[in-house]
Amino acid sequence: MRFYRVFPFDPSAAVDQPGGAMFVPMGGDNRLGNADLYHELYLASHAEAAVAETFGRLAVWEPEMLVTAKGSIYALATYDLADGTPVADLDDTALLAEMGLRPTDVVSRDRRHTQHWARELFTRHRWSGVSWWCYYHPQWTIYALWDVGSLRLASPPEPLHGSHLALRRAAETIVRSLHA
């Protein structure tokens, strides 16, 4: 399976260090974060979904947003996950019923609640991560992987810029004003 992620890129960083495409940030207060159990890497099914997940909260997209407060540039990374890697699909009604979840539980913005069901999924030891529909466009899928052992970088990261195709497509799809 192919995945995408937007992240603060440091071209001089080792691939598995901060600023590198395979670096898994420490968990914490993330949506599915349970730092005492795992660290998760958030990915998307489409390049434009990765862009939307990163910048979607902003109504106007300007070049300044493509640089972090620390001066790193945002880049788009492309990954491949080995076929057969088990991922809990929260768009599967049977799994939702087994977990006692409703679709609204999956997209809840209440982090304590989402962290709770993520903890339960992790402790079942059946999956390498979890997927659900994107808040910004439900035809896109978002993934959180806590086991990245089968994940490979498919190509070097692409620094984002105002005319990047994924940025333009994301802005068009989720209706954001893009000022390149």
Summary of the structure (lengths in Angstrom):
residues: 180
radius of gyration: 16.1
end to end distance: 31.1
largest distance: 46.4
contacts: 521
relative contact order: 0.25
helix: 26%
strand: 27%
